[in-house]
Amino acid sequence: MAKGLMIMLVVFLVVGILGWIMNKFGNAPEEKKKKYRKVFLGLYGLLWIGQGIFSMNESNDFDWIATAYLVLGLVLLIIAFYGKLRDPVNSTS
């Protein structure tokens, strides 16, 4: 019971911190948002590439999922660092 309560409190704390960070990020200038988005997608692409390499090293035969992780990670890196990202559309109604 205590372990479940501790997990719930940690999850609430993490969600609260992420909400606070996103609130502060929403007020940032547009150039800063673009820079953060580029860094985030670059790190996310590196994470996928690392996961693909790790999966390939663990299996002895060809693995489609590991190859997909590698390809998607490379695509994310290329998109992020060559500036092919579109700005999100702010809809006002």
PDB file of N, CA, C and O in Angstrom:
ATOM      1  N   MET A   1       0.828  -1.193   0.000  1.00  0.00           N
ATOM      2  CA  MET A   1       0.000   0.000   0.000  1.00  0.00           C
ATOM      3  C   MET A   1       0.872   1.256   0.000  1.00  0.00           C
ATOM      4  O   MET A   1       0.618   2.203  -0.745  1.00  0.00           O
ATOM      5  N   ALA A   2       1.900   1.249   0.846  1.00  0.00           N
ATOM      6  CA  ALA A   2       2.771   2.420   0.944  1.00  0.00           C
ATOM      7  C   ALA A   2       3.561   2.621  -0.346  1.00  0.00           C
ATOM      8  O   ALA A   2       3.803   3.751  -0.769  1.00  0.00           O
ATOM      9  N   LYS A   3       3.961   1.503  -0.968  1.00  0.00           N
ATOM     10  CA  LYS A   3       4.718   1.614  -2.211  1.00  0.00           C
ATOM     11  C   LYS A   3       3.852   2.231  -3.314  1.00  0.00           C
ATOM     12  O   LYS A   3       4.328   3.066  -4.084  1.00  0.00           O
ATOM     13  N   GLY A   4       2.590   1.823  -3.391  1.00  0.00           N
ATOM     14  CA  GLY A   4       1.676   2.382  -4.382  1.00  0.00           C
ATOM     15  C   GLY A   4       1.415   3.858  -4.155  1.00  0.00           C
ATOM     16  O   GLY A   4       1.330   4.632  -5.108  1.00  0.00           O
ATOM     17  N   LEU A   5       1.288   4.250  -2.892  1.00  0.00           N
ATOM     18  CA  LEU A   5       1.083   5.659  -2.564  1.00  0.00           C
ATOM     19  C   LEU A   5       2.306   6.487  -2.943  1.00  0.00           C
ATOM     20  O   LEU A   5       2.176   7.604  -3.444  1.00  0.00           O
ATOM     21  N   MET A   6       3.495   5.935  -2.702  1.00  0.00           N
ATOM     22  CA  MET A   6       4.725   6.641  -3.052  1.00  0.00           C
ATOM     23  C   MET A   6       4.830   6.811  -4.569  1.00  0.00           C
ATOM     24  O   MET A   6       5.222   7.876  -5.046  1.00  0.00           O
ATOM     25  N   ILE A   7       4.487   5.779  -5.322  1.00  0.00           N
ATOM     26  CA  ILE A   7       4.524   5.872  -6.782  1.00  0.00           C
ATOM     27  C   ILE A   7       3.539   6.930  -7.265  1.00  0.00           C
ATOM     28  O   ILE A   7       3.865   7.717  -8.154  1.00  0.00           O
ATOM     29  N   MET A   8       2.341   6.956  -6.690  1.00  0.00           N
ATOM     30  CA  MET A   8       1.340   7.941  -7.083  1.00  0.00           C
ATOM     31  C   MET A   8       1.827   9.361  -6.785  1.00  0.00           C
ATOM     32  O   MET A   8       1.643  10.258  -7.609  1.00  0.00           O
ATOM     33  N   LEU A   9       2.436   9.574  -5.637  1.00  0.00           N
ATOM     34  CA  LEU A   9       2.940  10.906  -5.292  1.00  0.00           C
ATOM     35  C   LEU A   9       4.075  11.333  -6.217  1.00  0.00           C
ATOM     36  O   LEU A   9       4.151  12.496  -6.612  1.00  0.00           O
ATOM     37  N   VAL A  10       4.950  10.405  -6.560  1.00  0.00           N
ATOM     38  CA  VAL A  10       6.042  10.728  -7.480  1.00  0.00           C
ATOM     39  C   VAL A  10       5.487  11.085  -8.856  1.00  0.00           C
ATOM     40  O   VAL A  10       5.960  12.031  -9.485  1.00  0.00           O
ATOM     41  N   VAL A  11       4.494  10.340  -9.327  1.00  0.00           N
ATOM     42  CA  VAL A  11       3.883  10.641 -10.628  1.00  0.00           C
ATOM     43  C   VAL A  11       3.221  12.016 -10.601  1.00  0.00           C
ATOM     44  O   VAL A  11       3.378  12.794 -11.541  1.00  0.00           O
ATOM     45  N   PHE A  12       2.482  12.324  -9.532  1.00  0.00           N
ATOM     46  CA  PHE A  12       1.863  13.648  -9.414  1.00  0.00           C
ATOM     47  C   PHE A  12       2.914  14.750  -9.393  1.00  0.00           C
ATOM     48  O   PHE A  12       2.721  15.801 -10.005  1.00  0.00           O
ATOM     49  N   LEU A  13       4.014  14.524  -8.702  1.00  0.00           N
ATOM     50  CA  LEU A  13       5.079  15.515  -8.630  1.00  0.00           C
ATOM     51  C   LEU A  13       5.705  15.740 -10.006  1.00  0.00           C
ATOM     52  O   LEU A  13       5.929  16.882 -10.409  1.00  0.00           O
ATOM     53  N   VAL A  14       5.986  14.661 -10.720  1.00  0.00           N
ATOM     54  CA  VAL A  14       6.588  14.782 -12.051  1.00  0.00           C
ATOM     55  C   VAL A  14       5.637  15.495 -13.011  1.00  0.00           C
ATOM     56  O   VAL A  14       6.066  16.356 -13.778  1.00  0.00           O
ATOM     57  N   VAL A  15       4.360  15.147 -12.975  1.00  0.00           N
ATOM     58  CA  VAL A  15       3.378  15.798 -13.851  1.00  0.00           C
ATOM     59  C   VAL A  15       3.246  17.275 -13.497  1.00  0.00           C
ATOM     60  O   VAL A  15       3.125  18.115 -14.389  1.00  0.00           O
ATOM     61  N   GLY A  16       3.268  17.599 -12.216  1.00  0.00           N
ATOM     62  CA  GLY A  16       3.205  18.997 -11.796  1.00  0.00           C
ATOM     63  C   GLY A  16       4.411  19.794 -12.260  1.00  0.00           C
ATOM     64  O   GLY A  16       4.269  20.927 -12.720  1.00  0.00           O
ATOM     65  N   ILE A  17       5.591  19.214 -12.144  1.00  0.00           N
ATOM     66  CA  ILE A  17       6.813  19.895 -12.590  1.00  0.00           C
ATOM     67  C   ILE A  17       6.788  20.085 -14.102  1.00  0.00           C
ATOM     68  O   ILE A  17       7.141  21.155 -14.599  1.00  0.00           O
ATOM     69  N   LEU A  18       6.372  19.048 -14.840  1.00  0.00           N
ATOM     70  CA  LEU A  18       6.279  19.183 -16.299  1.00  0.00           C
ATOM     71  C   LEU A  18       5.254  20.240 -16.706  1.00  0.00           C
ATOM     72  O   LEU A  18       5.480  20.987 -17.658  1.00  0.00           O
ATOM     73  N   GLY A  19       4.141  20.308 -15.998  1.00  0.00           N
ATOM     74  CA  GLY A  19       3.142  21.336 -16.283  1.00  0.00           C
ATOM     75  C   GLY A  19       3.675  22.731 -16.039  1.00  0.00           C
ATOM     76  O   GLY A  19       3.410  23.649 -16.815  1.00  0.00           O
ATOM     77  N   TRP A  20       4.428  22.893 -14.958  1.00  0.00           N
ATOM     78  CA  TRP A  20       5.016  24.200 -14.649  1.00  0.00           C
ATOM     79  C   TRP A  20       6.039  24.596 -15.718  1.00  0.00           C
ATOM     80  O   TRP A  20       6.076  25.747 -16.153  1.00  0.00           O
ATOM     81  N   ILE A  21       6.872  23.627 -16.141  1.00  0.00           N
ATOM     82  CA  ILE A  21       7.871  23.906 -17.176  1.00  0.00           C
ATOM     83  C   ILE A  21       7.183  24.281 -18.487  1.00  0.00           C
ATOM     84  O   ILE A  21       7.604  25.223 -19.159  1.00  0.00           O
ATOM     85  N   MET A  22       6.137  23.557 -18.853  1.00  0.00           N
ATOM     86  CA  MET A  22       5.435  23.858 -20.096  1.00  0.00           C
ATOM     87  C   MET A  22       4.743  25.218 -20.032  1.00  0.00           C
ATOM     88  O   MET A  22       4.643  25.909 -21.045  1.00  0.00           O
ATOM     89  N   ASN A  23       4.270  25.602 -18.860  1.00  0.00           N
ATOM     90  CA  ASN A  23       3.664  26.918 -18.691  1.00  0.00           C
ATOM     91  C   ASN A  23       4.712  28.011 -18.902  1.00  0.00           C
ATOM     92  O   ASN A  23       4.440  29.013 -19.564  1.00  0.00           O
ATOM     93  N   LYS A  24       5.895  27.822 -18.348  1.00  0.00           N
ATOM     94  CA  LYS A  24       6.972  28.800 -18.545  1.00  0.00           C
ATOM     95  C   LYS A  24       7.437  28.807 -19.998  1.00  0.00           C
ATOM     96  O   LYS A  24       7.768  29.859 -20.545  1.00  0.00           O
ATOM     97  N   PHE A  25       7.461  27.643 -20.612  1.00  0.00           N
ATOM     98  CA  PHE A  25       7.894  27.538 -21.999  1.00  0.00           C
ATOM     99  C   PHE A  25       6.902  28.205 -22.942  1.00  0.00           C
ATOM    100  O   PHE A  25       7.304  28.728 -23.982  1.00  0.00           O
ATOM    101  N   GLY A  26       5.637  28.198 -22.610  1.00  0.00           N
ATOM    102  CA  GLY A  26       4.617  28.824 -23.447  1.00  0.00           C
ATOM    103  C   GLY A  26       4.768  30.327 -23.539  1.00  0.00           C
ATOM    104  O   GLY A  26       4.323  30.937 -24.510  1.00  0.00           O
ATOM    105  N   ASN A  27       5.394  30.932 -22.536  1.00  0.00           N
ATOM    106  CA  ASN A  27       5.596  32.376 -22.532  1.00  0.00           C
ATOM    107  C   ASN A  27       6.930  32.785 -23.144  1.00  0.00           C
ATOM    108  O   ASN A  27       7.244  33.974 -23.177  1.00  0.00           O
ATOM    109  N   ALA A  28       7.714  31.841 -23.624  1.00  0.00           N
ATOM    110  CA  ALA A  28       9.032  32.134 -24.182  1.00  0.00           C
ATOM    111  C   ALA A  28       8.888  32.744 -25.580  1.00  0.00           C
ATOM    112  O   ALA A  28       7.886  32.518 -26.257  1.00  0.00           O
ATOM    113  N   PRO A  29       9.891  33.519 -26.008  1.00  0.00           N
ATOM    114  CA  PRO A  29       9.866  34.064 -27.370  1.00  0.00           C
ATOM    115  C   PRO A  29       9.926  32.944 -28.420  1.00  0.00           C
ATOM    116  O   PRO A  29      10.381  31.836 -28.138  1.00  0.00           O
ATOM    117  N   GLU A  30       9.462  33.254 -29.618  1.00  0.00           N
ATOM    118  CA  GLU A  30       9.348  32.246 -30.673  1.00  0.00           C
ATOM    119  C   GLU A  30      10.708  31.682 -31.089  1.00  0.00           C
ATOM    120  O   GLU A  30      10.808  30.490 -31.380  1.00  0.00           O
ATOM    121  N   GLU A  31      11.740  32.497 -31.124  1.00  0.00           N
ATOM    122  CA  GLU A  31      13.070  32.009 -31.501  1.00  0.00           C
ATOM    123  C   GLU A  31      13.601  31.007 -30.483  1.00  0.00           C
ATOM    124  O   GLU A  31      14.243  30.021 -30.844  1.00  0.00           O
ATOM    125  N   LYS A  32      13.328  31.268 -29.220  1.00  0.00           N
ATOM    126  CA  LYS A  32      13.766  30.350 -28.169  1.00  0.00           C
ATOM    127  C   LYS A  32      13.015  29.028 -28.275  1.00  0.00           C
ATOM    128  O   LYS A  32      13.589  27.963 -28.050  1.00  0.00           O
ATOM    129  N   LYS A  33      11.728  29.096 -28.620  1.00  0.00           N
ATOM    130  CA  LYS A  33      10.940  27.877 -28.797  1.00  0.00           C
ATOM    131  C   LYS A  33      11.499  27.042 -29.948  1.00  0.00           C
ATOM    132  O   LYS A  33      11.593  25.819 -29.843  1.00  0.00           O
ATOM    133  N   LYS A  34      11.872  27.707 -31.050  1.00  0.00           N
ATOM    134  CA  LYS A  34      12.439  26.985 -32.189  1.00  0.00           C
ATOM    135  C   LYS A  34      13.737  26.288 -31.801  1.00  0.00           C
ATOM    136  O   LYS A  34      13.981  25.146 -32.193  1.00  0.00           O
ATOM    137  N   LYS A  35      14.570  26.988 -31.024  1.00  0.00           N
ATOM    138  CA  LYS A  35      15.838  26.409 -30.593  1.00  0.00           C
ATOM    139  C   LYS A  35      15.601  25.197 -29.695  1.00  0.00           C
ATOM    140  O   LYS A  35      16.241  24.160 -29.870  1.00  0.00           O
ATOM    141  N   TYR A  36      14.691  25.321 -28.744  1.00  0.00           N
ATOM    142  CA  TYR A  36      14.384  24.207 -27.847  1.00  0.00           C
ATOM    143  C   TYR A  36      13.791  23.029 -28.614  1.00  0.00           C
ATOM    144  O   TYR A  36      14.124  21.876 -28.339  1.00  0.00           O
ATOM    145  N   ARG A  37      12.915  23.315 -29.576  1.00  0.00           N
ATOM    146  CA  ARG A  37      12.301  22.257 -30.372  1.00  0.00           C
ATOM    147  C   ARG A  37      13.361  21.509 -31.168  1.00  0.00           C
ATOM    148  O   ARG A  37      13.308  20.285 -31.285  1.00  0.00           O
ATOM    149  N   LYS A  38      14.323  22.245 -31.715  1.00  0.00           N
ATOM    150  CA  LYS A  38      15.396  21.638 -32.491  1.00  0.00           C
ATOM    151  C   LYS A  38      16.263  20.737 -31.611  1.00  0.00           C
ATOM    152  O   LYS A  38      16.611  19.625 -32.007  1.00  0.00           O
ATOM    153  N   VAL A  39      16.606  21.218 -30.431  1.00  0.00           N
ATOM    154  CA  VAL A  39      17.423  20.424 -29.508  1.00  0.00           C
ATOM    155  C   VAL A  39      16.653  19.195 -29.034  1.00  0.00           C
ATOM    156  O   VAL A  39      17.212  18.100 -28.977  1.00  0.00           O
ATOM    157  N   PHE A  40      15.370  19.364 -28.691  1.00  0.00           N
ATOM    158  CA  PHE A  40      14.565  18.243 -28.219  1.00  0.00           C
ATOM    159  C   PHE A  40      14.464  17.157 -29.280  1.00  0.00           C
ATOM    160  O   PHE A  40      14.668  15.981 -28.980  1.00  0.00           O
ATOM    161  N   LEU A  41      14.151  17.534 -30.516  1.00  0.00           N
ATOM    162  CA  LEU A  41      14.015  16.532 -31.570  1.00  0.00           C
ATOM    163  C   LEU A  41      15.354  15.888 -31.907  1.00  0.00           C
ATOM    164  O   LEU A  41      15.400  14.711 -32.263  1.00  0.00           O
ATOM    165  N   GLY A  42      16.440  16.641 -31.800  1.00  0.00           N
ATOM    166  CA  GLY A  42      17.762  16.051 -32.010  1.00  0.00           C
ATOM    167  C   GLY A  42      18.089  15.006 -30.960  1.00  0.00           C
ATOM    168  O   GLY A  42      18.577  13.924 -31.285  1.00  0.00           O
ATOM    169  N   LEU A  43      17.819  15.326 -29.701  1.00  0.00           N
ATOM    170  CA  LEU A  43      18.061  14.358 -28.629  1.00  0.00           C
ATOM    171  C   LEU A  43      17.128  13.160 -28.746  1.00  0.00           C
ATOM    172  O   LEU A  43      17.529  12.029 -28.468  1.00  0.00           O
ATOM    173  N   TYR A  44      15.896  13.401 -29.153  1.00  0.00           N
ATOM    174  CA  TYR A  44      14.938  12.310 -29.337  1.00  0.00           C
ATOM    175  C   TYR A  44      15.394  11.386 -30.467  1.00  0.00           C
ATOM    176  O   TYR A  44      15.276  10.166 -30.361  1.00  0.00           O
ATOM    177  N   GLY A  45      15.911  11.968 -31.539  1.00  0.00           N
ATOM    178  CA  GLY A  45      16.450  11.166 -32.635  1.00  0.00           C
ATOM    179  C   GLY A  45      17.645  10.342 -32.194  1.00  0.00           C
ATOM    180  O   GLY A  45      17.773   9.178 -32.573  1.00  0.00           O
ATOM    181  N   LEU A  46      18.525  10.940 -31.393  1.00  0.00           N
ATOM    182  CA  LEU A  46      19.673  10.196 -30.868  1.00  0.00           C
ATOM    183  C   LEU A  46      19.228   9.060 -29.956  1.00  0.00           C
ATOM    184  O   LEU A  46      19.831   7.987 -29.957  1.00  0.00           O
ATOM    185  N   LEU A  47      18.180   9.291 -29.181  1.00  0.00           N
ATOM    186  CA  LEU A  47      17.643   8.238 -28.325  1.00  0.00           C
ATOM    187  C   LEU A  47      17.137   7.068 -29.167  1.00  0.00           C
ATOM    188  O   LEU A  47      17.393   5.911 -28.833  1.00  0.00           O
ATOM    189  N   TRP A  48      16.430   7.355 -30.246  1.00  0.00           N
ATOM    190  CA  TRP A  48      15.919   6.291 -31.117  1.00  0.00           C
ATOM    191  C   TRP A  48      17.064   5.551 -31.806  1.00  0.00           C
ATOM    192  O   TRP A  48      17.017   4.329 -31.945  1.00  0.00           O
ATOM    193  N   ILE A  49      18.087   6.281 -32.234  1.00  0.00           N
ATOM    194  CA  ILE A  49      19.241   5.631 -32.854  1.00  0.00           C
ATOM    195  C   ILE A  49      19.932   4.720 -31.842  1.00  0.00           C
ATOM    196  O   ILE A  49      20.301   3.592 -32.166  1.00  0.00           O
ATOM    197  N   GLY A  50      20.105   5.212 -30.622  1.00  0.00           N
ATOM    198  CA  GLY A  50      20.718   4.390 -29.575  1.00  0.00           C
ATOM    199  C   GLY A  50      19.903   3.150 -29.278  1.00  0.00           C
ATOM    200  O   GLY A  50      20.461   2.070 -29.081  1.00  0.00           O
ATOM    201  N   GLN A  51      18.592   3.292 -29.244  1.00  0.00           N
ATOM    202  CA  GLN A  51      17.731   2.144 -28.988  1.00  0.00           C
ATOM    203  C   GLN A  51      17.814   1.140 -30.138  1.00  0.00           C
ATOM    204  O   GLN A  51      17.795  -0.069 -29.907  1.00  0.00           O
ATOM    205  N   GLY A  52      17.904   1.628 -31.359  1.00  0.00           N
ATOM    206  CA  GLY A  52      18.042   0.729 -32.503  1.00  0.00           C
ATOM    207  C   GLY A  52      19.362  -0.016 -32.483  1.00  0.00           C
ATOM    208  O   GLY A  52      19.400  -1.216 -32.758  1.00  0.00           O
ATOM    209  N   ILE A  53      20.457   0.683 -32.160  1.00  0.00           N
ATOM    210  CA  ILE A  53      21.770   0.036 -32.080  1.00  0.00           C
ATOM    211  C   ILE A  53      21.785  -0.999 -30.963  1.00  0.00           C
ATOM    212  O   ILE A  53      22.309  -2.099 -31.135  1.00  0.00           O
ATOM    213  N   PHE A  54      21.212  -0.643 -29.820  1.00  0.00           N
ATOM    214  CA  PHE A  54      21.154  -1.574 -28.691  1.00  0.00           C
ATOM    215  C   PHE A  54      20.348  -2.821 -29.055  1.00  0.00           C
ATOM    216  O   PHE A  54      20.742  -3.936 -28.713  1.00  0.00           O
ATOM    217  N   SER A  55      19.228  -2.638 -29.745  1.00  0.00           N
ATOM    218  CA  SER A  55      18.402  -3.782 -30.145  1.00  0.00           C
ATOM    219  C   SER A  55      19.116  -4.654 -31.171  1.00  0.00           C
ATOM    220  O   SER A  55      18.981  -5.878 -31.142  1.00  0.00           O
ATOM    221  N   MET A  56      19.874  -4.040 -32.079  1.00  0.00           N
ATOM    222  CA  MET A  56      20.616  -4.821 -33.069  1.00  0.00           C
ATOM    223  C   MET A  56      21.725  -5.633 -32.416  1.00  0.00           C
ATOM    224  O   MET A  56      21.997  -6.761 -32.828  1.00  0.00           O
ATOM    225  N   ASN A  57      22.364  -5.067 -31.402  1.00  0.00           N
ATOM    226  CA  ASN A  57      23.437  -5.786 -30.727  1.00  0.00           C
ATOM    227  C   ASN A  57      22.913  -6.950 -29.903  1.00  0.00           C
ATOM    228  O   ASN A  57      23.627  -7.933 -29.708  1.00  0.00           O
ATOM    229  N   GLU A  58      21.685  -6.860 -29.417  1.00  0.00           N
ATOM    230  CA  GLU A  58      21.140  -7.936 -28.592  1.00  0.00           C
ATOM    231  C   GLU A  58      20.676  -9.129 -29.405  1.00  0.00           C
ATOM    232  O   GLU A  58      20.765 -10.265 -28.938  1.00  0.00           O
ATOM    233  N   SER A  59      20.184  -8.894 -30.612  1.00  0.00           N
ATOM    234  CA  SER A  59      19.688 -10.013 -31.422  1.00  0.00           C
ATOM    235  C   SER A  59      20.754 -10.412 -32.442  1.00  0.00           C
ATOM    236  O   SER A  59      21.475  -9.569 -32.975  1.00  0.00           O
ATOM    237  N   ASN A  60      20.832 -11.694 -32.693  1.00  0.00           N
ATOM    238  CA  ASN A  60      21.828 -12.202 -33.635  1.00  0.00           C
ATOM    239  C   ASN A  60      21.354 -12.124 -35.077  1.00  0.00           C
ATOM    240  O   ASN A  60      22.174 -12.064 -35.994  1.00  0.00           O
ATOM    241  N   ASP A  61      20.053 -12.123 -35.291  1.00  0.00           N
ATOM    242  CA  ASP A  61      19.526 -12.070 -36.646  1.00  0.00           C
ATOM    243  C   ASP A  61      19.000 -10.667 -36.951  1.00  0.00           C
ATOM    244  O   ASP A  61      19.016  -9.783 -36.093  1.00  0.00           O
ATOM    245  N   PHE A  62      18.534 -10.481 -38.184  1.00  0.00           N
ATOM    246  CA  PHE A  62      18.043  -9.174 -38.626  1.00  0.00           C
ATOM    247  C   PHE A  62      16.758  -8.817 -37.884  1.00  0.00           C
ATOM    248  O   PHE A  62      15.858  -9.646 -37.743  1.00  0.00           O
ATOM    249  N   ASP A  63      16.686  -7.581 -37.415  1.00  0.00           N
ATOM    250  CA  ASP A  63      15.532  -7.132 -36.637  1.00  0.00           C
ATOM    251  C   ASP A  63      14.925  -5.908 -37.319  1.00  0.00           C
ATOM    252  O   ASP A  63      15.570  -4.866 -37.433  1.00  0.00           O
ATOM    253  N   TRP A  64      13.672  -6.046 -37.773  1.00  0.00           N
ATOM    254  CA  TRP A  64      12.994  -4.947 -38.464  1.00  0.00           C
ATOM    255  C   TRP A  64      12.738  -3.766 -37.543  1.00  0.00           C
ATOM    256  O   TRP A  64      12.847  -2.614 -37.962  1.00  0.00           O
ATOM    257  N   ILE A  65      12.402  -4.044 -36.299  1.00  0.00           N
ATOM    258  CA  ILE A  65      12.083  -2.959 -35.365  1.00  0.00           C
ATOM    259  C   ILE A  65      13.326  -2.124 -35.075  1.00  0.00           C
ATOM    260  O   ILE A  65      13.253  -0.897 -35.017  1.00  0.00           O
ATOM    261  N   ALA A  66      14.463  -2.784 -34.893  1.00  0.00           N
ATOM    262  CA  ALA A  66      15.705  -2.048 -34.652  1.00  0.00           C
ATOM    263  C   ALA A  66      16.069  -1.197 -35.863  1.00  0.00           C
ATOM    264  O   ALA A  66      16.531  -0.065 -35.717  1.00  0.00           O
ATOM    265  N   THR A  67      15.863  -1.740 -37.053  1.00  0.00           N
ATOM    266  CA  THR A  67      16.134  -0.973 -38.271  1.00  0.00           C
ATOM    267  C   THR A  67      15.193   0.222 -38.377  1.00  0.00           C
ATOM    268  O   THR A  67      15.608   1.308 -38.782  1.00  0.00           O
ATOM    269  N   ALA A  68      13.937   0.026 -38.016  1.00  0.00           N
ATOM    270  CA  ALA A  68      12.976   1.131 -38.051  1.00  0.00           C
ATOM    271  C   ALA A  68      13.375   2.221 -37.061  1.00  0.00           C
ATOM    272  O   ALA A  68      13.262   3.408 -37.367  1.00  0.00           O
ATOM    273  N   TYR A  69      13.843   1.826 -35.872  1.00  0.00           N
ATOM    274  CA  TYR A  69      14.310   2.816 -34.906  1.00  0.00           C
ATOM    275  C   TYR A  69      15.488   3.613 -35.464  1.00  0.00           C
ATOM    276  O   TYR A  69      15.539   4.835 -35.317  1.00  0.00           O
ATOM    277  N   LEU A  70      16.420   2.935 -36.095  1.00  0.00           N
ATOM    278  CA  LEU A  70      17.569   3.632 -36.678  1.00  0.00           C
ATOM    279  C   LEU A  70      17.139   4.611 -37.766  1.00  0.00           C
ATOM    280  O   LEU A  70      17.589   5.757 -37.791  1.00  0.00           O
ATOM    281  N   VAL A  71      16.276   4.161 -38.656  1.00  0.00           N
ATOM    282  CA  VAL A  71      15.833   5.015 -39.767  1.00  0.00           C
ATOM    283  C   VAL A  71      15.049   6.215 -39.242  1.00  0.00           C
ATOM    284  O   VAL A  71      15.288   7.345 -39.667  1.00  0.00           O
ATOM    285  N   LEU A  72      14.119   5.979 -38.326  1.00  0.00           N
ATOM    286  CA  LEU A  72      13.326   7.090 -37.789  1.00  0.00           C
ATOM    287  C   LEU A  72      14.190   8.065 -36.992  1.00  0.00           C
ATOM    288  O   LEU A  72      13.961   9.274 -37.032  1.00  0.00           O
ATOM    289  N   GLY A  73      15.174   7.548 -36.274  1.00  0.00           N
ATOM    290  CA  GLY A  73      16.091   8.427 -35.554  1.00  0.00           C
ATOM    291  C   GLY A  73      16.888   9.306 -36.499  1.00  0.00           C
ATOM    292  O   GLY A  73      17.068  10.498 -36.249  1.00  0.00           O
ATOM    293  N   LEU A  74      17.368   8.713 -37.591  1.00  0.00           N
ATOM    294  CA  LEU A  74      18.101   9.500 -38.587  1.00  0.00           C
ATOM    295  C   LEU A  74      17.204  10.543 -39.241  1.00  0.00           C
ATOM    296  O   LEU A  74      17.630  11.675 -39.473  1.00  0.00           O
ATOM    297  N   VAL A  75      15.970  10.166 -39.536  1.00  0.00           N
ATOM    298  CA  VAL A  75      15.029  11.118 -40.134  1.00  0.00           C
ATOM    299  C   VAL A  75      14.773  12.281 -39.179  1.00  0.00           C
ATOM    300  O   VAL A  75      14.742  13.436 -39.603  1.00  0.00           O
ATOM    301  N   LEU A  76      14.589  11.984 -37.900  1.00  0.00           N
ATOM    302  CA  LEU A  76      14.375  13.057 -36.922  1.00  0.00           C
ATOM    303  C   LEU A  76      15.580  13.991 -36.841  1.00  0.00           C
ATOM    304  O   LEU A  76      15.419  15.209 -36.776  1.00  0.00           O
ATOM    305  N   LEU A  77      16.779  13.424 -36.844  1.00  0.00           N
ATOM    306  CA  LEU A  77      17.981  14.262 -36.807  1.00  0.00           C
ATOM    307  C   LEU A  77      18.078  15.148 -38.042  1.00  0.00           C
ATOM    308  O   LEU A  77      18.388  16.334 -37.935  1.00  0.00           O
ATOM    309  N   ILE A  78      17.816  14.582 -39.199  1.00  0.00           N
ATOM    310  CA  ILE A  78      17.896  15.359 -40.439  1.00  0.00           C
ATOM    311  C   ILE A  78      16.843  16.457 -40.449  1.00  0.00           C
ATOM    312  O   ILE A  78      17.135  17.599 -40.806  1.00  0.00           O
ATOM    313  N   ILE A  79      15.627  16.116 -40.061  1.00  0.00           N
ATOM    314  CA  ILE A  79      14.560  17.117 -40.034  1.00  0.00           C
ATOM    315  C   ILE A  79      14.882  18.226 -39.041  1.00  0.00           C
ATOM    316  O   ILE A  79      14.672  19.403 -39.333  1.00  0.00           O
ATOM    317  N   ALA A  80      15.385  17.858 -37.884  1.00  0.00           N
ATOM    318  CA  ALA A  80      15.641  18.854 -36.844  1.00  0.00           C
ATOM    319  C   ALA A  80      16.779  19.790 -37.227  1.00  0.00           C
ATOM    320  O   ALA A  80      16.664  21.002 -37.045  1.00  0.00           O
ATOM    321  N   PHE A  81      17.867  19.255 -37.750  1.00  0.00           N
ATOM    322  CA  PHE A  81      19.042  20.084 -37.953  1.00  0.00           C
ATOM    323  C   PHE A  81      19.139  20.724 -39.328  1.00  0.00           C
ATOM    324  O   PHE A  81      19.987  21.592 -39.538  1.00  0.00           O
ATOM    325  N   TYR A  82      18.295  20.321 -40.269  1.00  0.00           N
ATOM    326  CA  TYR A  82      18.246  21.018 -41.547  1.00  0.00           C
ATOM    327  C   TYR A  82      17.099  22.008 -41.622  1.00  0.00           C
ATOM    328  O   TYR A  82      16.863  22.606 -42.672  1.00  0.00           O
ATOM    329  N   GLY A  83      16.391  22.185 -40.531  1.00  0.00           N
ATOM    330  CA  GLY A  83      15.355  23.203 -40.474  1.00  0.00           C
ATOM    331  C   GLY A  83      14.119  22.896 -41.285  1.00  0.00           C
ATOM    332  O   GLY A  83      13.474  23.819 -41.781  1.00  0.00           O
ATOM    333  N   LYS A  84      13.768  21.649 -41.437  1.00  0.00           N
ATOM    334  CA  LYS A  84      12.591  21.284 -42.218  1.00  0.00           C
ATOM    335  C   LYS A  84      11.327  21.221 -41.369  1.00  0.00           C
ATOM    336  O   LYS A  84      10.288  20.764 -41.844  1.00  0.00           O
ATOM    337  N   LEU A  85      11.400  21.669 -40.136  1.00  0.00           N
ATOM    338  CA  LEU A  85      10.233  21.659 -39.260  1.00  0.00           C
ATOM    339  C   LEU A  85       9.338  22.842 -39.582  1.00  0.00           C
ATOM    340  O   LEU A  85       9.813  23.948 -39.841  1.00  0.00           O
ATOM    341  N   ARG A  86       8.056  22.596 -39.562  1.00  0.00           N
ATOM    342  CA  ARG A  86       7.104  23.690 -39.730  1.00  0.00           C
ATOM    343  C   ARG A  86       6.720  24.200 -38.359  1.00  0.00           C
ATOM    344  O   ARG A  86       6.673  23.439 -37.393  1.00  0.00           O
ATOM    345  N   ASP A  87       6.446  25.482 -38.277  1.00  0.00           N
ATOM    346  CA  ASP A  87       5.983  26.048 -37.019  1.00  0.00           C
ATOM    347  C   ASP A  87       4.557  25.604 -36.765  1.00  0.00           C
ATOM    348  O   ASP A  87       3.758  25.530 -37.699  1.00  0.00           O
ATOM    349  N   PRO A  88       4.223  25.308 -35.518  1.00  0.00           N
ATOM    350  CA  PRO A  88       2.839  24.934 -35.224  1.00  0.00           C
ATOM    351  C   PRO A  88       1.901  26.105 -35.484  1.00  0.00           C
ATOM    352  O   PRO A  88       2.249  27.261 -35.244  1.00  0.00           O
ATOM    353  N   VAL A  89       0.723  25.792 -35.971  1.00  0.00           N
ATOM    354  CA  VAL A  89      -0.262  26.820 -36.298  1.00  0.00           C
ATOM    355  C   VAL A  89      -1.055  27.138 -35.042  1.00  0.00           C
ATOM    356  O   VAL A  89      -1.636  26.245 -34.426  1.00  0.00           O
ATOM    357  N   ASN A  90      -1.080  28.400 -34.665  1.00  0.00           N
ATOM    358  CA  ASN A  90      -1.889  28.831 -33.528  1.00  0.00           C
ATOM    359  C   ASN A  90      -3.265  29.211 -34.039  1.00  0.00           C
ATOM    360  O   ASN A  90      -3.424  30.217 -34.730  1.00  0.00           O
ATOM    361  N   SER A  91      -4.253  28.410 -33.700  1.00  0.00           N
ATOM    362  CA  SER A  91      -5.606  28.705 -34.157  1.00  0.00           C
ATOM    363  C   SER A  91      -6.335  29.508 -33.091  1.00  0.00           C
ATOM    364  O   SER A  91      -6.341  29.144 -31.915  1.00  0.00           O
ATOM    365  N   THR A  92      -6.934  30.579 -33.511  1.00  0.00           N
ATOM    366  CA  THR A  92      -7.740  31.397 -32.599  1.00  0.00           C
ATOM    367  C   THR A  92      -9.164  31.400 -33.113  1.00  0.00           C
ATOM    368  O   THR A  92      -9.419  31.712 -34.276  1.00  0.00           O
ATOM    369  N   SER A  93     -10.081  31.052 -32.239  1.00  0.00           N
ATOM    370  CA  SER A  93     -11.474  31.036 -32.680  1.00  0.00           C
ATOM    371  C   SER A  93     -12.331  31.862 -31.770  1.00  0.00           C
ATOM    372  O   SER A  93     -13.538  31.966 -31.985  1.00  0.00           O
TER     373      SER A  93
END
